[in-house]
Amino acid sequence: MSVRTRNGERRPPTVFVDENGDPVPLNPGQTWIHLVNEEIAVTYR
């Protein structure tokens, strides 16, 4: 999934949105976000 942030400032809350600009729902609690360079292959299990 490709997402971007909608918050132009460096303070909470940061809102993650999809390609259509719709907020991406996150489960309550701690969420880990990994920023990955597009040139690096990423796999997960």
The first five atom37 places (N, CA, C, CB, O) and aatype in JSON, in Angstrom:
{
  "aatype": [12, 15, 19, 1, 16, 1, 2, 7, 6, 1, 1, 14, 14, 16, 19, 13, 19, 3, 6, 2, 7, 3, 14, 19, 14, 10, 2, 14, 7, 5, 16, 17, 9, 8, 10, 19, 2, 6, 6, 9, 0, 19, 16, 18, 1],
  "atom_mask": [
    [1, 1, 1, 1, 1],
    [1, 1, 1, 1, 1],
    [1, 1, 1, 1, 1],
    [1, 1, 1, 1, 1],
    [1, 1, 1, 1, 1],
    [1, 1, 1, 1, 1],
    [1, 1, 1, 1, 1],
    [1, 1, 1, 0, 1],
    [1, 1, 1, 1, 1],
    [1, 1, 1, 1, 1],
    [1, 1, 1, 1, 1],
    [1, 1, 1, 1, 1],
    [1, 1, 1, 1, 1],
    [1, 1, 1, 1, 1],
    [1, 1, 1, 1, 1],
    [1, 1, 1, 1, 1],
    [1, 1, 1, 1, 1],
    [1, 1, 1, 1, 1],
    [1, 1, 1, 1, 1],
    [1, 1, 1, 1, 1],
    [1, 1, 1, 0, 1],
    [1, 1, 1, 1, 1],
    [1, 1, 1, 1, 1],
    [1, 1, 1, 1, 1],
    [1, 1, 1, 1, 1],
    [1, 1, 1, 1, 1],
    [1, 1, 1, 1, 1],
    [1, 1, 1, 1, 1],
    [1, 1, 1, 0, 1],
    [1, 1, 1, 1, 1],
    [1, 1, 1, 1, 1],
    [1, 1, 1, 1, 1],
    [1, 1, 1, 1, 1],
    [1, 1, 1, 1, 1],
    [1, 1, 1, 1, 1],
    [1, 1, 1, 1, 1],
    [1, 1, 1, 1, 1],
    [1, 1, 1, 1, 1],
    [1, 1, 1, 1, 1],
    [1, 1, 1, 1, 1],
    [1, 1, 1, 1, 1],
    [1, 1, 1, 1, 1],
    [1, 1, 1, 1, 1],
    [1, 1, 1, 1, 1],
    [1, 1, 1, 1, 1]
  ],
  "atom_positions": [
    [[0.83, -1.16, 0.0], [0.0, 0.0, 0.0], [0.89, 1.24, 0.0], [-0.96, -0.01, 1.2], [1.86, 1.31, 0.75]],
    [[0.57, 2.16, -0.82], [1.31, 3.42, -0.86], [0.52, 4.48, -0.1], [1.57, 3.86, -2.33], [-0.64, 4.73, -0.4]],
    [[1.17, 5.09, 0.88], [0.5, 6.15, 1.66], [1.41, 7.36, 1.76], [0.12, 5.65, 3.07], [2.62, 7.26, 1.51]],
    [[0.84, 8.47, 2.12], [1.61, 9.68, 2.35], [1.02, 10.39, 3.55], [1.62, 10.61, 1.09], [-0.06, 10.01, 4.02]],
    [[1.7, 11.39, 4.06], [1.17, 12.14, 5.19], [0.45, 13.38, 4.71], [2.29, 12.51, 6.16], [0.78, 13.94, 3.67]],
    [[-0.53, 13.78, 5.48], [-1.29, 14.97, 5.14], [-0.91, 16.14, 6.05], [-2.79, 14.68, 5.24], [-1.28, 17.28, 5.77]],
    [[-0.19, 15.88, 7.12], [0.2, 16.92, 8.06], [1.44, 17.62, 7.52], [0.48, 16.33, 9.47], [2.48, 16.99, 7.37]],
    [[1.35, 18.9, 7.22], [2.49, 19.64, 6.69], [3.43, 20.13, 7.77], [0.0, 0.0, 0.0], [4.49, 20.68, 7.47]],
    [[3.06, 19.93, 9.04], [3.89, 20.38, 10.14], [4.53, 19.18, 10.82], [3.06, 21.21, 11.15], [4.12, 18.04, 10.62]],
    [[5.54, 19.47, 11.63], [6.26, 18.38, 12.3], [5.76, 18.18, 13.73], [7.77, 18.66, 12.32], [6.56, 18.06, 14.66]],
    [[4.48, 18.16, 13.89], [3.91, 17.89, 15.2], [2.66, 17.04, 15.02], [3.58, 19.21, 15.96], [2.01, 17.1, 13.98]],
    [[2.31, 16.25, 16.03], [1.14, 15.38, 15.91], [-0.14, 16.19, 15.77], [1.04, 14.46, 17.12], [-0.12, 17.37, 16.13]],
    [[-1.22, 15.66, 15.27], [-1.27, 14.29, 14.76], [-0.89, 14.23, 13.28], [-2.66, 13.69, 14.97], [-1.29, 15.09, 12.5]],
    [[-0.14, 13.22, 12.92], [0.16, 12.96, 11.52], [-0.95, 12.08, 10.97], [1.57, 12.28, 11.34], [-1.32, 11.08, 11.6]],
    [[-1.48, 12.43, 9.84], [-2.56, 11.66, 9.21], [-1.97, 10.98, 7.98], [-3.8, 12.56, 8.84], [-1.4, 11.65, 7.12]],
    [[-2.12, 9.67, 7.9], [-1.67, 8.92, 6.74], [-2.85, 8.76, 5.8], [-1.08, 7.54, 7.14], [-3.93, 8.34, 6.21]],
    [[-2.65, 9.09, 4.52], [-3.72, 9.01, 3.54], [-3.29, 8.14, 2.37], [-4.11, 10.42, 3.05], [-2.1, 7.99, 2.09]],
    [[-4.28, 7.57, 1.68], [-3.99, 6.73, 0.51], [-3.9, 7.59, -0.74], [-5.06, 5.64, 0.34], [-3.88, 8.82, -0.67]],
    [[-3.85, 6.92, -1.89], [-3.69, 7.63, -3.16], [-4.85, 8.59, -3.47], [-3.56, 6.63, -4.28], [-4.68, 9.55, -4.21]],
    [[-6.03, 8.31, -2.88], [-7.21, 9.15, -3.11], [-7.33, 10.28, -2.1], [-8.45, 8.3, -3.07], [-8.25, 11.1, -2.19]],
    [[-6.41, 10.34, -1.13], [-6.48, 11.35, -0.1], [-7.34, 10.97, 1.08], [0.0, 0.0, 0.0], [-7.58, 11.77, 1.98]],
    [[-7.82, 9.71, 1.09], [-8.65, 9.22, 2.19], [-7.76, 8.75, 3.34], [-9.58, 8.08, 1.72], [-6.74, 8.11, 3.09]],
    [[-8.12, 9.06, 4.59], [-7.32, 8.61, 5.73], [-7.21, 7.08, 5.77], [-7.92, 9.13, 7.05], [-8.19, 6.38, 5.5]],
    [[-6.03, 6.58, 6.11], [-5.8, 5.15, 6.27], [-6.12, 4.8, 7.71], [-4.32, 4.74, 5.89], [-5.48, 5.33, 8.62]],
    [[-7.11, 3.92, 7.95], [-7.47, 3.57, 9.33], [-6.36, 2.76, 10.0], [-8.79, 2.79, 9.36], [-5.82, 1.83, 9.41]],
    [[-6.03, 3.13, 11.22], [-5.04, 2.41, 12.01], [-5.73, 1.87, 13.26], [-3.84, 3.33, 12.39], [-6.61, 2.52, 13.82]],
    [[-5.32, 0.68, 13.69], [-5.87, 0.1, 14.91], [-5.42, 0.92, 16.12], [-5.43, -1.37, 15.06], [-4.33, 1.49, 16.11]],
    [[-6.25, 0.98, 17.16], [-5.84, 1.68, 18.38], [-4.59, 1.03, 18.97], [-6.98, 1.67, 19.41], [-4.38, -0.17, 18.84]],
    [[-3.78, 1.83, 19.61], [-2.56, 1.32, 20.24], [-1.33, 1.76, 19.46], [0.0, 0.0, 0.0], [-1.37, 2.68, 18.65]],
    [[-0.25, 1.07, 19.73], [1.03, 1.41, 19.13], [1.09, 0.94, 17.68], [2.18, 0.79, 19.94], [0.76, -0.2, 17.37]],
    [[1.51, 1.82, 16.79], [1.65, 1.5, 15.37], [3.07, 1.82, 14.94], [0.61, 2.28, 14.51], [3.59, 2.89, 15.23]],
    [[3.69, 0.89, 14.24], [5.06, 1.08, 13.74], [4.99, 1.45, 12.27], [5.93, -0.19, 13.95], [4.36, 0.74, 11.48]],
    [[5.62, 2.54, 11.91], [5.67, 2.99, 10.53], [7.13, 2.89, 10.06], [5.11, 4.45, 10.37], [8.02, 3.44, 10.71]],
    [[7.37, 2.21, 8.96], [8.73, 2.08, 8.41], [8.8, 2.86, 7.1], [9.11, 0.58, 8.18], [8.03, 2.61, 6.17]],
    [[9.72, 3.79, 7.04], [9.94, 4.54, 5.8], [11.0, 3.82, 5.0], [10.36, 6.02, 6.09], [12.11, 3.61, 5.49]],
    [[10.67, 3.44, 3.79], [11.54, 2.6, 2.98], [11.8, 3.29, 1.65], [10.92, 1.2, 2.77], [10.87, 3.77, 0.99]],
    [[13.05, 3.32, 1.26], [13.45, 3.86, -0.03], [12.85, 2.98, -1.12], [15.0, 3.94, -0.15], [12.89, 1.76, -1.02]],
    [[12.28, 3.58, -2.16], [11.65, 2.8, -3.23], [12.64, 1.94, -4.01], [10.94, 3.74, -4.19], [12.23, 1.02, -4.71]],
    [[13.94, 2.22, -3.9], [14.94, 1.46, -4.63], [15.35, 0.18, -3.92], [16.14, 2.31, -4.87], [16.1, -0.62, -4.48]],
    [[14.86, -0.03, -2.71], [15.21, -1.2, -1.92], [14.07, -2.2, -1.97], [15.54, -0.82, -0.45], [12.91, -1.85, -1.74]],
    [[14.39, -3.45, -2.28], [13.36, -4.51, -2.3], [13.0, -4.86, -0.87], [13.86, -5.78, -3.07], [13.88, -5.05, -0.03]],
    [[11.7, -4.94, -0.6], [11.22, -5.26, 0.74], [10.32, -6.48, 0.65], [10.45, -4.04, 1.38], [9.46, -6.56, -0.23]],
    [[10.52, -7.44, 1.55], [9.65, -8.61, 1.66], [9.23, -8.75, 3.11], [10.36, -9.9, 1.16], [9.9, -8.26, 4.01]],
    [[8.13, -9.42, 3.32], [7.67, -9.69, 4.68], [6.98, -11.04, 4.7], [6.73, -8.56, 5.19], [6.56, -11.57, 3.67]],
    [[6.86, -11.59, 5.91], [6.22, -12.91, 6.07], [4.99, -12.76, 6.91], [7.19, -13.94, 6.7], [4.3, -13.75, 7.16]]
  ]
}
